[in-house]
Amino acid sequence: MVYDRLIAAAIDHFGRLGFEGASTRAIAAASGTAMSSITYHFGGKEGLYLAVADHIAEQIAARQQPVLAALRGGAIATREQAVEGLLAMVDAFARMMMAPESAAWSSFIMREQQQPTAAFERIYAGAMAAIVETFTTFITIARPDLTDREARMTGVFLYGQAVILRVGFASVCRVLEIDGIDSQTEAQLLVRLRATTLSVLSEKPE
């Protein structure tokens, strides 16, 4: 489908070159279609860029929604239940970060993190906001000593552990002296991720 081919090519070009550096002519050529297809489907370059942001948000949301829905549908009444929910969320996010398909989105997202545009707001509203609010709610149950702001700060660092597995992929492989993350390494990383998350959630104020 032309629409999907254009999105795939645009993710690559915008991710590598940014909005200004990417060429609609090159994106059309890479997708095997005419430049007029960009105008027809997206209205132009900016529309295509925002459509890429929406697509990435949809992909992230689709992968995280099952665990979010399961947690929201259950009764979280105790600290132990909240901790298990947080572990499930971090685990799901880390698995997504280590999945090959997330590599295509990472450069685009990183550019928006450093120089946010309307595309960042699309990604945040479309995928990140639900994760943040659910995670914050669970942290406040697991760590009632934290204020809402402190809980949000804690969430930033807990999720940062998972994010590094994609944005720092080359460094992760270099440090571990591996060529890529195989199933055994993934399992080992998830064990360490769980351990550090539990450590943070068990901290008490001085």
Phi, psi and omega in degrees: 000133185302316181304310182294322179294321179294318179298314181298316179293321181293322177303314180296310185290315179293324179296318182280324191245349184080173182297313183291322185281334182284143181251130178296329177297316180292321179296317179297317180296317181295331180271356179072034180221178181273155178300330180298338179293328178294316178295318182297313185274329190233352180084351180146189185296315181295320178297322178295318180299315179291327177294325176297316178300316179297320180296315180297317178300318180296320180293318179294313181300319181298325181278333182262340185301319181304314180289323178296316181296319180296319181289319180291331181280346181263165179269112179258097185248341185240163177299318182299319178294320179295318179297316179297324177295318178296319178298320179295321180292315179296319179299314181297320180292318180296319178299319178296319180297327181273350179287139183305325184294336180289344179298326182292333183270335194299318182295319178298312182295319181296321177298319180289332176292321183279322180225077187295141175233193176300335180295323178299316181297326177296315181292318182295310182293324185281338184218313190287324185301315181297321178295313183300312184293319178294316181297316180297318179301316181290325178296320180294334175282318180288327181231075182295348178284347182269144171284170178301317180296318179294323178296320178294320176297319178298318178298322178303314184284326178295317178288332178301329177301320181283321182300322182299335180294338177254308184290336177249032187305315182297319180292320177302313180295321181293315180298319182274356180057051179229162179270340180188172182266104177273179185297324180292314179296320178301315180298319180294319179295321179294326176296315179293322178298317178298318182296315181289326177296315178299322180298315180295319183287344180265355181296146177240150180293149180285000000 
